[in-house]
Amino acid sequence: MGEKDRGEAVRLALSELDALTAGRLDYCERMISGPPWLSWALCASEAARSKLRSWFERTPRPWPSPGAPELFKTLHFTGSKGLLEWLAKLLPELPPPVVEYAVEKISFLGVGFDVRGWCGARPDLGDRPFFIALSGDGQPHDLLNTALHEIAHGWLMTEPVPDQVAGGAYWHRTVFDTPLEILRPKEDAEFLAIAKEKRRDLARNERIAEALMLEWCNAIKKK
């Protein structure tokens, strides 16, 4: 396939994925044209498709990924050096646009391996919209799944506005764990509407992140 034909195939694949997620085509495990890492799961949200199109428009072939030594220097990472080394070796296994996005848009915090904890000035997150925390404790398989799952979230989710901050543990437990059956329909209507919307969003985000994580895991295991 020539360069022009391959580029057209990628554009057609993205168009097809738009139709799939809009419900205009049946969802099935269909092969699509383009680079081997281009898949439905990679484009399963509007935000992901926007990021991918932007990357294709500004990135010429052959779409190389940086190696572990370069990523060790460029990842925005605070914490365990051993966990940073592990992450720098993992990322080149992922699609090039995801690797670039992780370097430019995600800050990482890692504990475990050789660091259990510390106290110091707060890390400078710069203008990166996402923050991922990872624990090196536990089994390697668990760490792999967790890291890929959280990176998938970063890729698939819409970037928060600059002044948006994450809700604390109390907010999270209140919105997501309060039994809805104990709420009063009239008095608690506003909270009930917020909780239902947040829970729907969470369920969908978890499903598509899990699908992308499993796809990446299977690709890594085949190598």
Backbone as numpy.savetxt, mean C-alpha at the origin, in Angstrom:
# Nx Ny Nz CAx CAy CAz Cx Cy Cz
6.60 -7.76 -29.55 5.75 -6.56 -29.55 6.63 -5.32 -29.55
6.37 -4.39 -30.47 7.14 -3.17 -30.54 6.83 -2.23 -29.40
7.70 -1.21 -29.27 7.55 -0.26 -28.16 6.20 0.45 -28.22
5.80 0.88 -29.41 4.52 1.58 -29.55 3.35 0.66 -29.22
3.41 -0.58 -29.74 2.34 -1.53 -29.48 2.24 -1.89 -28.01
3.39 -2.02 -27.36 3.39 -2.37 -25.94 2.82 -1.24 -25.10
3.18 0.00 -25.47 2.62 1.14 -24.75 1.12 1.20 -24.90
0.62 0.90 -26.11 -0.82 0.89 -26.34 -1.48 -0.23 -25.54
-0.79 -1.36 -25.42 -1.34 -2.47 -24.66 -1.51 -2.09 -23.19
-0.54 -1.36 -22.65 -0.64 -0.92 -21.26 -1.83 0.02 -21.09
-1.99 0.95 -22.02 -3.11 1.89 -21.92 -4.45 1.16 -22.00
-4.53 0.17 -22.88 -5.76 -0.60 -23.00 -6.03 -1.40 -21.73
-4.95 -1.93 -21.13 -5.11 -2.70 -19.90 -5.66 -1.82 -18.78
-5.13 -0.61 -18.66 -5.62 0.31 -17.63 -7.07 0.69 -17.88
-7.42 0.89 -19.14 -8.80 1.20 -19.47 -9.72 0.05 -19.10
-9.25 -1.15 -19.34 -10.03 -2.33 -19.00 -10.21 -2.44 -17.50
-9.17 -2.11 -16.75 -9.26 -2.17 -15.30 -10.23 -1.13 -14.77
-10.27 0.04 -15.39 -11.28 1.04 -15.02 -12.68 0.45 -15.17
-12.91 -0.24 -16.27 -14.22 -0.82 -16.51 -14.54 -1.93 -15.50
-13.53 -2.71 -15.17 -13.72 -3.78 -14.20 -14.17 -3.22 -12.86
-13.46 -2.23 -12.35 -13.77 -1.72 -11.03 -15.05 -0.92 -11.03
-15.51 -0.47 -12.18 -16.78 0.22 -12.26 -17.94 -0.75 -12.45
-17.62 -2.04 -12.53 -18.67 -3.04 -12.65 -19.18 -3.25 -14.06
-18.48 -2.71 -15.06 -18.97 -2.84 -16.44 -18.49 -4.13 -17.10
-17.54 -4.82 -16.46 -17.10 -6.12 -16.96 -17.13 -7.10 -15.81
-17.31 -8.38 -16.12 -17.28 -9.40 -15.09 -15.88 -9.48 -14.50
-15.80 -9.62 -13.16 -14.50 -9.81 -12.54 -14.08 -11.26 -12.67
-12.95 -11.48 -13.24 -12.41 -12.83 -13.33 -10.91 -12.72 -13.41
-10.24 -13.83 -13.27 -8.79 -13.83 -13.32 -8.36 -13.82 -14.79
-8.43 -12.63 -15.38 -8.13 -12.51 -16.80 -6.72 -11.95 -16.98
-6.04 -12.42 -17.99 -4.71 -11.93 -18.30 -4.83 -10.58 -18.99
-3.96 -9.65 -18.65 -3.96 -8.35 -19.29 -2.57 -8.09 -19.87
-2.55 -7.21 -20.87 -1.29 -6.91 -21.53 -0.45 -5.98 -20.68
0.78 -5.73 -21.16 1.64 -4.81 -20.45 2.73 -5.54 -19.69
3.44 -4.85 -18.80 4.52 -5.48 -18.04 3.98 -6.60 -17.16
4.79 -7.60 -16.83 4.29 -8.77 -16.09 3.75 -8.43 -14.71
4.19 -7.32 -14.13 3.71 -6.97 -12.79 2.41 -6.18 -12.81
1.91 -5.82 -14.00 0.67 -5.07 -14.09 -0.51 -6.03 -13.92
-1.33 -5.79 -12.91 -2.41 -6.71 -12.59 -3.64 -5.95 -12.12
-4.75 -6.67 -12.00 -5.96 -6.04 -11.49 -5.76 -5.53 -10.07
-5.12 -6.34 -9.22 -4.95 -5.95 -7.81 -4.13 -4.67 -7.68
-3.14 -4.49 -8.55 -2.30 -3.29 -8.50 -3.10 -2.04 -8.83
-4.21 -2.20 -9.54 -5.03 -1.07 -9.99 -6.42 -1.10 -9.37
-6.56 -1.70 -8.20 -7.87 -1.98 -7.64 -8.55 -0.79 -7.00
-7.93 0.37 -7.02 -8.56 1.58 -6.47 -8.31 2.74 -7.43
-9.15 3.74 -7.33 -8.96 4.93 -8.16 -7.62 5.60 -7.87
-7.24 5.64 -6.59 -5.96 6.25 -6.22 -4.79 5.50 -6.85
-4.85 4.17 -6.83 -3.77 3.37 -7.41 -3.67 3.59 -8.91
-4.80 3.66 -9.60 -4.77 3.88 -11.04 -4.19 5.25 -11.37
-4.52 6.24 -10.57 -3.97 7.58 -10.78 -2.45 7.58 -10.58
-1.99 6.92 -9.54 -0.55 6.84 -9.28 0.17 6.10 -10.40
-0.46 5.03 -10.89 0.18 4.23 -11.92 0.25 4.98 -13.25
-0.83 5.67 -13.60 -0.80 6.45 -14.84 0.27 7.53 -14.78
0.35 8.21 -13.65 1.36 9.26 -13.49 2.76 8.68 -13.63
2.97 7.49 -13.09 4.29 6.86 -13.17 4.61 6.48 -14.61
3.66 5.88 -15.33 3.88 5.51 -16.72 4.22 6.74 -17.57
3.53 7.84 -17.31 3.72 9.05 -18.13 5.11 9.65 -17.98
5.71 9.52 -16.81 6.99 10.18 -16.58 8.19 9.22 -16.54
7.94 7.92 -16.66 9.01 6.93 -16.51 9.22 6.16 -17.80
10.36 6.32 -18.46 10.62 5.57 -19.69 10.99 4.11 -19.38
10.78 3.25 -20.36 11.26 1.89 -20.22 12.79 1.91 -20.16
13.42 0.89 -19.56 12.87 -0.42 -19.19 12.36 -0.51 -17.75
12.04 0.59 -17.11 11.42 0.59 -15.79 12.24 -0.18 -14.76
13.49 0.19 -14.56 14.30 -0.54 -13.58 13.93 -0.17 -12.14
14.21 -1.06 -11.22 14.03 -0.79 -9.79 15.40 -0.62 -9.15
15.51 0.27 -8.15 16.79 0.40 -7.44 17.10 -0.87 -6.66
18.37 -1.13 -6.47 18.79 -2.30 -5.71 18.79 -2.03 -4.22
19.07 -3.09 -3.44 19.05 -2.98 -1.99 20.03 -1.93 -1.45
21.28 -1.86 -1.97 22.21 -0.84 -1.43 21.68 0.57 -1.58
21.08 0.88 -2.74 20.54 2.23 -2.94 19.34 2.48 -2.03
18.47 1.48 -1.90 17.30 1.63 -1.06 17.68 1.79 0.40
18.74 1.13 0.83 19.22 1.27 2.21 19.54 2.73 2.52
20.01 3.45 1.51 20.38 4.85 1.70 19.20 5.81 1.52
18.23 5.44 0.69 17.19 6.40 0.32 15.86 6.21 1.04
15.59 5.04 1.61 14.35 4.85 2.34 14.30 5.77 3.55
13.15 6.34 3.82 12.97 7.20 5.00 12.58 6.28 6.15
13.57 5.88 6.95 13.39 4.81 7.92 13.99 5.23 9.26
13.23 4.97 10.33 13.70 5.21 11.69 13.61 3.90 12.46
14.68 3.59 13.20 14.62 2.40 14.05 15.70 1.39 13.76
15.31 0.13 13.74 16.23 -1.00 13.66 16.98 -1.06 12.33
18.30 -1.03 12.41 19.12 -1.14 11.20 18.91 -2.49 10.52
18.76 -3.54 11.32 18.52 -4.85 10.74 17.22 -4.92 9.98
16.20 -4.26 10.48 14.91 -4.25 9.79 14.99 -3.40 8.52
15.76 -2.32 8.56 15.98 -1.52 7.35 16.68 -2.35 6.28
17.68 -3.11 6.65 18.38 -3.96 5.68 17.42 -4.98 5.07
16.56 -5.57 5.90 15.59 -6.54 5.41 14.62 -5.90 4.44
14.12 -4.71 4.78 13.16 -4.02 3.92 13.80 -3.60 2.60
15.06 -3.17 2.65 15.77 -2.75 1.44 15.96 -3.93 0.48
16.07 -5.13 1.01 16.20 -6.32 0.16 14.83 -6.77 -0.38
13.78 -6.50 0.36 12.44 -6.93 -0.06 11.89 -6.06 -1.18
12.04 -4.75 -1.08 11.36 -3.84 -2.00 11.68 -4.08 -3.47
12.92 -4.42 -3.86 13.17 -4.66 -5.29 12.34 -5.80 -5.89
11.72 -6.61 -5.05 10.86 -7.69 -5.54 9.49 -7.18 -5.98
9.17 -5.93 -5.66 7.86 -5.37 -5.95 7.88 -4.60 -7.26
6.71 -4.29 -7.83 6.66 -3.53 -9.08 7.39 -2.19 -8.95
8.11 -1.77 -9.98 8.88 -0.53 -9.91 8.10 0.70 -9.46
6.84 0.90 -9.91 6.13 2.09 -9.43 5.85 2.05 -7.94
5.67 0.86 -7.38 5.43 0.74 -5.94 6.71 1.05 -5.17
7.83 0.58 -5.69 9.11 0.86 -5.04 9.37 2.36 -5.01
9.17 3.03 -6.14 9.37 4.48 -6.18 8.44 5.18 -5.20
7.19 4.73 -5.14 6.23 5.36 -4.25 6.64 5.17 -2.79
7.12 3.99 -2.45 7.55 3.73 -1.07 8.71 4.64 -0.67
9.63 4.88 -1.60 10.78 5.73 -1.30 10.35 7.19 -1.13
9.45 7.65 -1.98 9.10 9.07 -2.00 7.95 9.45 -1.09
7.06 8.51 -0.78 5.82 8.87 -0.11 5.56 8.19 1.23
6.43 7.27 1.66 6.18 6.53 2.89 7.37 6.67 3.84
7.07 6.95 5.10 8.06 6.89 6.17 7.86 5.59 6.94
8.96 4.94 7.29 8.91 3.66 7.98 9.50 3.78 9.38
8.90 3.06 10.31 9.44 2.91 11.66 9.57 1.42 11.93
10.74 0.99 12.38 10.96 -0.43 12.62 11.53 -0.71 13.99
10.92 -1.65 14.70 11.46 -2.12 15.98 11.60 -3.63 15.89
12.37 -4.19 16.82 12.68 -5.60 16.75 14.04 -5.77 16.10
14.40 -6.98 15.77 15.74 -7.28 15.25 16.76 -6.81 16.27
17.42 -5.68 16.04 18.48 -5.23 16.94 18.09 -4.03 17.79
16.87 -3.56 17.70 16.41 -2.41 18.50 15.04 -2.74 19.08
14.91 -2.65 20.41 13.65 -2.92 21.07 12.86 -1.64 21.35
13.53 -0.53 21.46 12.85 0.73 21.74 13.87 1.82 21.96
13.43 3.06 21.99 14.32 4.19 22.22 13.50 5.42 22.56
14.17 6.43 23.06 13.54 7.73 23.33 14.40 8.80 22.69
13.79 9.71 21.97 14.53 10.78 21.32 13.56 11.77 20.70
14.11 12.69 19.96 13.26 13.66 19.26 12.38 12.93 18.26
11.21 13.49 17.98 10.31 12.85 17.03 10.94 12.84 15.65
10.71 11.77 14.86 11.30 11.72 13.52 10.68 12.75 12.59
11.47 13.24 11.67 11.00 14.19 10.66 10.37 13.40 9.52
9.06 13.53 9.35 8.37 12.81 8.30 8.39 13.56 6.98
8.87 14.81 6.98 8.89 15.60 5.76 7.48 15.78 5.23
7.33 15.68 3.90 6.00 15.82 3.31 5.42 14.48 2.88
5.96 13.39 3.43 5.45 12.07 3.06 4.08 11.84 3.69
3.09 11.43 2.89 1.73 11.33 3.41 1.45 10.08 4.25
2.30 9.04 4.10 2.01 7.79 4.81 3.13 7.40 5.76
2.74 6.70 6.82 3.66 6.25 7.86 3.36 4.79 8.15
4.36 3.94 8.04 4.19 2.50 8.29 5.09 2.08 9.44
4.51 1.42 10.43 5.27 0.87 11.54 5.34 -0.64 11.40
6.54 -1.20 11.59 6.75 -2.64 11.45 7.46 -3.18 12.69
7.11 -4.39 13.07 7.78 -5.07 14.18 8.57 -6.25 13.65
9.83 -6.33 14.05 10.68 -7.43 13.64 10.54 -8.66 14.52
9.71 -8.58 15.57 9.46 -9.75 16.40 8.53 -10.70 15.68
8.56 -11.95 16.07 7.67 -12.93 15.44 8.37 -13.68 14.32
7.59 -14.40 13.55 8.12 -15.25 12.49 8.38 -14.45 11.22
9.43 -14.81 10.45 9.71 -14.10 9.19 8.52 -14.06 8.24
7.73 -15.15 8.21 6.57 -15.17 7.32 5.57 -14.09 7.72
5.38 -13.89 9.02 4.45 -12.88 9.49 4.94 -11.48 9.12
6.24 -11.25 9.26 6.80 -9.94 8.94 6.65 -9.65 7.44
6.89 -10.66 6.61 6.75 -10.48 5.16 5.31 -10.10 4.81
4.36 -10.85 5.33 2.95 -10.57 5.03 2.55 -9.19 5.53
2.99 -8.84 6.73 2.62 -7.54 7.31 3.21 -6.40 6.49
4.49 -6.50 6.16 5.14 -5.43 5.40 4.47 -5.24 4.04
4.22 -6.34 3.34 3.59 -6.23 2.02 2.16 -5.70 2.14
1.44 -6.13 3.16 0.07 -5.67 3.35 0.03 -4.16 3.59
0.91 -3.65 4.44 0.89 -2.22 4.75 1.39 -1.39 3.56
2.37 -1.88 2.83 2.81 -1.17 1.62 1.68 -1.15 0.59
0.94 -2.26 0.50 -0.22 -2.29 -0.41 -1.23 -1.22 -0.02
-1.48 -1.04 1.27 -2.37 0.02 1.73 -1.88 1.38 1.23
-0.59 1.64 1.41 -0.05 2.93 0.99 -0.23 3.17 -0.50
-0.07 2.13 -1.28 -0.21 2.25 -2.73 -1.67 2.44 -3.13
-2.58 1.74 -2.48 -3.99 1.71 -2.90 -4.82 2.87 -2.34
-4.40 3.44 -1.23 -5.22 4.45 -0.57 -4.97 5.85 -1.13
-5.99 6.68 -1.03 -5.85 8.10 -1.37 -4.97 8.77 -0.33
-4.08 9.63 -0.77 -3.17 10.29 0.17 -3.95 11.23 1.09
-3.64 11.20 2.38 -4.29 12.13 3.30 -3.93 13.58 2.95
-4.81 14.49 3.31 -4.50 15.91 3.12 -3.35 16.27 4.07
-2.58 17.33 3.75 -1.36 17.62 4.51 -1.55 17.76 6.02
-2.68 18.32 6.48 -2.84 18.54 7.91 -3.62 17.41 8.60
-3.90 16.33 7.89 -4.64 15.22 8.49 -3.72 14.36 9.34
-4.19 13.99 10.52 -3.42 13.11 11.40 -4.25 11.87 11.70
-3.56 10.81 12.06 -4.24 9.55 12.35 -4.99 9.64 13.67
-6.13 8.97 13.73 -6.86 8.88 14.99 -6.11 8.02 15.99
-6.24 8.34 17.25 -5.57 7.57 18.30 -6.27 6.25 18.57
-5.69 5.47 19.49 -6.25 4.16 19.80 -7.67 4.27 20.36
-7.92 5.30 21.17 -9.27 5.46 21.73 -10.28 5.73 20.62
-9.93 6.63 19.68 -10.82 6.93 18.56 -11.08 5.68 17.73
-10.01 4.92 17.48 -10.13 3.72 16.66 -11.05 2.70 17.32
-10.85 2.45 18.61 -11.68 1.48 19.31 -13.13 1.93 19.37
-13.35 3.25 19.51 -14.71 3.76 19.59 -15.44 3.60 18.26
-14.80 4.02 17.17 -15.45 3.99 15.86 -15.61 2.56 15.34
-14.61 1.73 15.52 -14.63 0.42 14.89 -15.11 -0.72 15.78
-15.06 -0.54 17.09 -15.37 -1.65 17.99 -16.66 -1.48 18.78
-17.25 -0.30 18.77 -18.51 -0.12 19.50 -19.61 -0.96 18.87
-20.28 -1.83 19.64 -21.40 -2.60 19.07 -22.51 -1.67 18.60
-22.84 -1.73 17.33 -23.82 -0.81 16.77 -25.22 -1.04 17.34
-25.48 -2.26 17.80 -26.83 -2.56 18.29 -27.15 -1.83 19.60
-26.13 -1.34 20.31 -26.42 -0.63 21.56 -26.68 0.86 21.33
-26.48 1.33 20.09 -26.67 2.75 19.81 -28.16 3.07 19.63
-28.50 4.29 19.98 -29.88 4.75 19.83 -30.04 5.40 18.45
-30.99 4.96 17.65 -31.12 5.44 16.26 -31.19 6.95 16.11
-31.91 7.62 17.01 -32.06 9.07 16.88 -30.93 9.83 17.56
-30.70 9.53 18.83 -29.70 10.28 19.61 -28.29 10.07 19.08
-28.00 8.87 18.58 -26.64 8.55 18.12 -26.55 8.47 16.61
-27.48 9.11 15.90 -27.55 8.97 14.44 -26.28 9.43 13.75
-25.70 10.55 14.21 -24.50 11.08 13.56 -23.32 10.13 13.72
-23.12 9.65 14.96 -22.03 8.70 15.18 -22.27 7.40 14.44
-23.53 6.95 14.40 -23.86 5.71 13.72 -23.53 5.79 12.23
-23.84 6.92 11.61 -23.54 7.09 10.19 -22.03 7.09 9.94
-21.28 7.79 10.81 -19.82 7.82 10.67 -19.24 6.43 10.84
-19.69 5.71 11.87 -19.15 4.38 12.15 -19.41 3.43 11.00
-20.63 3.46 10.44 -20.95 2.56 9.34 -20.10 2.87 8.11
-19.92 4.15 7.81 -19.11 4.53 6.65 -17.66 4.12 6.84
-17.10 4.38 8.01 -15.72 4.03 8.28 -15.51 2.52 8.22
-16.47 1.77 8.72 -16.34 0.32 8.72 -16.44 -0.25 7.31
-17.31 0.33 6.48 -17.37 -0.10 5.08 -16.05 0.18 4.36
-15.51 1.39 4.59 -14.24 1.75 3.96 -13.12 0.82 4.43
-13.09 0.55 5.74 -12.06 -0.33 6.28 -12.14 -1.72 5.67
-13.35 -2.26 5.60 -13.51 -3.62 5.05 -13.04 -3.69 3.61
-13.40 -2.69 2.80 -12.98 -2.69 1.40 -11.47 -2.53 1.31
-10.90 -1.59 2.06 -9.46 -1.37 2.01 -8.68 -2.62 2.42
-9.20 -3.33 3.41 -8.51 -4.54 3.85 -8.58 -5.62 2.78
-9.73 -5.74 2.11 -9.87 -6.77 1.07 -8.89 -6.55 -0.08
-8.82 -5.32 -0.58 -7.97 -5.10 -1.75 -6.49 -5.12 -1.36
-6.16 -4.67 -0.15 -4.76 -4.76 0.30 -4.34 -6.21 0.47
-5.24 -7.03 1.00 -4.93 -8.45 1.17 -4.72 -9.12 -0.18
-5.54 -8.77 -1.16 -5.41 -9.36 -2.50 -4.06 -9.00 -3.12
-3.65 -7.74 -2.97 -2.37 -7.32 -3.55 -1.21 -7.94 -2.80
-1.32 -8.05 -1.47 -0.28 -8.69 -0.68 -0.09 -10.14 -1.11
-1.18 -10.88 -1.29 -1.08 -12.28 -1.69 -0.48 -12.42 -3.08
-0.83 -11.51 -3.97 -0.24 -11.53 -5.31 1.27 -11.34 -5.25
1.71 -10.37 -4.47 3.16 -10.13 -4.33 3.85 -11.32 -3.66
3.23 -11.89 -2.62 3.83 -13.05 -1.95 4.02 -14.20 -2.93
3.00 -14.48 -3.72 3.10 -15.58 -4.68 4.19 -15.31 -5.72
4.31 -14.07 -6.18 5.34 -13.74 -7.16 6.74 -13.92 -6.55
6.90 -13.52 -5.30 8.21 -13.65 -4.63 8.56 -15.13 -4.44
7.60 -15.93 -4.07 7.86 -17.36 -3.82 8.24 -18.08 -5.12
7.76 -17.60 -6.26 8.06 -18.26 -7.54 9.48 -17.99 -8.01
10.12 -16.97 -7.47 11.47 -16.61 -7.93 12.52 -17.52 -7.31
